[in-house]
Amino acid sequence: MKIAILGATGLVGRTMLNLIEGRPWVTGDPVLLSSDRGAGTKLDFNGRSLECREVSANSFQDVDVALFSAGGRTSKTWAPVAAGAGAWVVDNSSAFRMTEGVPLVVPEINGQLVSWPEGNSGGIIANPNCSTIQIAMAVAPLDQAFGVTEAHVTTLQAVSGAGQAAVVELEHQEQGRPANNDGAFDRQIFRNAIPAIGDGLEDGSYEEETKVVRELRKILGRSADLAVSCTATRVPVVTGHSAAVRLVCDKPVDLKQAATVLSRFPGVEIDPDPHGFLTPLEVAGTTTVHVGRLRKDPDNPHALLMWVVADNLLKGAAWNAVQIAELLAGESPQ
Ligand SMILES: NC(=O)c1ccc[n+]([C@@H]2O[C@H](COP(=O)([O-])OP(=O)(O)OC[C@H]3O[C@@H](n4cnc5c(N)ncnc54)[C@H](OP(=O)(O)O)[C@@H]3O)[C@@H](O)[C@H]2O)c1
């Protein structure tokens, strides 16, 4: 399949490019795209140096799969153009995630939604929010086993989740230098924690929290019968999101069974010791979702608590998107 990457110069785009190196389903060199700022940037692919170009109406000719990670506004402009040219867009932004008819896919959970329709016409598949992906991976097997009725989440999200400029901002604050970008964060992030990600909404939540609530329900095929709450925080970690999760279930929870279903779920690793856990530093660079601190709520036999960590640039973004492309490759009529 001919691949394009829009946002190829960004943190997620570069990670995607690394991940597709050597994949047998990638035909020729990928088309690397950015805005006019990144045009001309040279990026390595399979030992060769490829040049990134400014995205244009002609960028998607002959492209089978276009991996988008250039923000919501860019996706709204270019995803219909790419899909109209016959490509499948796997979109990392929030632009189409809640659009009816657009599948929101975590391959291990609902990969069956990915199919290449007759006539080889393109379309849009949405990649979920980075925190939502790892939370959904841990909740899905427990939902199957015990019927989850409530999910209450507090996230601790790495700065790389806000892009390259945010990583630079943390580095500058660590070095005591003034920020030299247009300010990824409203408050100091170094030695701090900020309980606000995205715009503040009328109901008192922030955008990121609403994404977790809505997207978790959509991925699990649930509606308001699944009560979800989320407090999303940004912490001075470079890579790796963490989430403290409390679930309430229909059935009383058996801890051994919970550990077993999690260990059998593809893409999830579990430390069954209630005192066991991994940290963001330890999962950075891996594609798995790690569950630790798995324990029962002492006051409620239907409730359990856990700590869920994953690399936000890999399973939270680029790896999940490449897995979707891989599903398309299996379905591709070519
Ligand atoms: N970082 C994460 O953990 C994560 C996780 C899930 C989803 N996402 C989503 O993925 C997207 C990118 O994230 P990132 O972390 O890679 O951000 P980033 O490091 O800031 O990179 C942004 C990329 O988008 C390109 N871009 C920006 N405006 C553009 C425009 N008008 N036209 C064409 N290209 C444009 C940039 O190109 P230039 O070089 O030309 O500026 C750059 O390649 C966002 O939608 C984000 O919400 C990120």
The ligand as a Tripos MOL2 file, in Angstrom:
@<TRIPOS>MOLECULE
LIG
   48    52     1     0     0
SMALL
NO_CHARGES

@<TRIPOS>ATOM
      1 N1          1.5810   13.5750   21.0780 N.am      1 LIG1
      2 C1          0.7030   12.6400   21.4320 C.2       1 LIG1
      3 O1          0.9220   11.8660   22.3890 O.2       1 LIG1
      4 C2         -0.5790   12.4920   20.6860 C.ar      1 LIG1
      5 C3         -1.4020   11.4270   21.0020 C.ar      1 LIG1
      6 C4         -2.5870   11.2530   20.3020 C.ar      1 LIG1
      7 C5         -2.9150   12.1480   19.3300 C.ar      1 LIG1
      8 N2         -2.1040   13.1990   19.0450 N.ar      1 LIG1
      9 C6         -2.5300   14.1070   17.9840 C.3       1 LIG1
     10 O2         -1.6180   14.0370   16.8950 O.3       1 LIG1
     11 C7         -1.4860   15.3160   16.2920 C.3       1 LIG1
     12 C8         -0.0280   15.7360   16.2370 C.3       1 LIG1
     13 O3          0.5800   15.6230   17.4870 O.3       1 LIG1
     14 P1          2.1430   15.8010   17.6840 P.3       1 LIG1
     15 O4          2.3820   15.4840   19.1160 O.co2     1 LIG1
     16 O5          2.9260   15.0640   16.6540 O.co2     1 LIG1
     17 O6          2.3140   17.3770   17.4240 O.3       1 LIG1
     18 P2          3.6110   18.2070   16.9520 P.3       1 LIG1
     19 O7          4.8630   17.5700   17.4240 O.co2     1 LIG1
     20 O8          3.3320   19.5970   17.3680 O.co2     1 LIG1
     21 O9          3.5550   18.1070   15.3450 O.3       1 LIG1
     22 C9          2.5350   18.7090   14.6020 C.3       1 LIG1
     23 C10         2.6620   18.2960   13.1460 C.3       1 LIG1
     24 O10         1.5470   18.8280   12.4370 O.3       1 LIG1
     25 C11         2.0100   19.5770   11.3100 C.3       1 LIG1
     26 N3          1.1020   20.6870   11.0640 N.ar      1 LIG1
     27 C12         0.6800   21.6370   11.9250 C.ar      1 LIG1
     28 N4         -0.1530   22.5010   11.3130 N.ar      1 LIG1
     29 C13        -0.2670   22.0860   10.0360 C.ar      1 LIG1
     30 C14        -0.9940   22.5590    8.8960 C.ar      1 LIG1
     31 N5         -1.7480   23.6440    8.9580 N.pl3     1 LIG1
     32 N6         -0.8730   21.8730    7.7330 N.ar      1 LIG1
     33 C15        -0.0820   20.7830    7.6350 C.ar      1 LIG1
     34 N7          0.6280   20.2720    8.6940 N.ar      1 LIG1
     35 C16         0.5320   20.9250    9.8710 C.ar      1 LIG1
     36 C17         3.3710   20.0710   11.7510 C.3       1 LIG1
     37 O11         4.1220   20.4180   10.6040 O.3       1 LIG1
     38 P3          5.1780   21.6420   10.5620 P.3       1 LIG1
     39 O12         6.5310   21.0140   10.7700 O.co2     1 LIG1
     40 O13         5.0070   22.1800    9.1960 O.co2     1 LIG1
     41 O14         4.8160   22.6040   11.6540 O.co2     1 LIG1
     42 C18         3.9010   18.8320   12.4510 C.3       1 LIG1
     43 O15         4.3590   17.9030   11.5000 O.3       1 LIG1
     44 C19        -2.4150   16.2180   17.0750 C.3       1 LIG1
     45 O16        -3.6770   16.2130   16.4190 O.3       1 LIG1
     46 C20        -2.5300   15.5620   18.4050 C.3       1 LIG1
     47 O17        -3.7030   15.8900   19.0820 O.3       1 LIG1
     48 C21        -0.9430   13.3800   19.6860 C.ar      1 LIG1
@<TRIPOS>BOND
     1     1     2 1
     2     2     3 2
     3     2     4 1
     4     4     5 ar
     5     4    48 ar
     6     5     6 ar
     7     6     7 ar
     8     7     8 ar
     9     8     9 1
    10     8    48 ar
    11     9    10 1
    12     9    46 1
    13    10    11 1
    14    11    12 1
    15    11    44 1
    16    12    13 1
    17    13    14 1
    18    14    15 2
    19    14    16 1
    20    14    17 1
    21    17    18 1
    22    18    19 2
    23    18    20 1
    24    18    21 1
    25    21    22 1
    26    22    23 1
    27    23    24 1
    28    23    42 1
    29    24    25 1
    30    25    26 1
    31    25    36 1
    32    26    27 ar
    33    26    35 ar
    34    27    28 ar
    35    28    29 ar
    36    29    30 ar
    37    29    35 ar
    38    30    31 1
    39    30    32 ar
    40    32    33 ar
    41    33    34 ar
    42    34    35 ar
    43    36    37 1
    44    36    42 1
    45    37    38 1
    46    38    39 2
    47    38    40 1
    48    38    41 1
    49    42    43 1
    50    44    45 1
    51    44    46 1
    52    46    47 1
@<TRIPOS>SUBSTRUCTURE
     1 LIG1         1 GROUP 0 **** ****
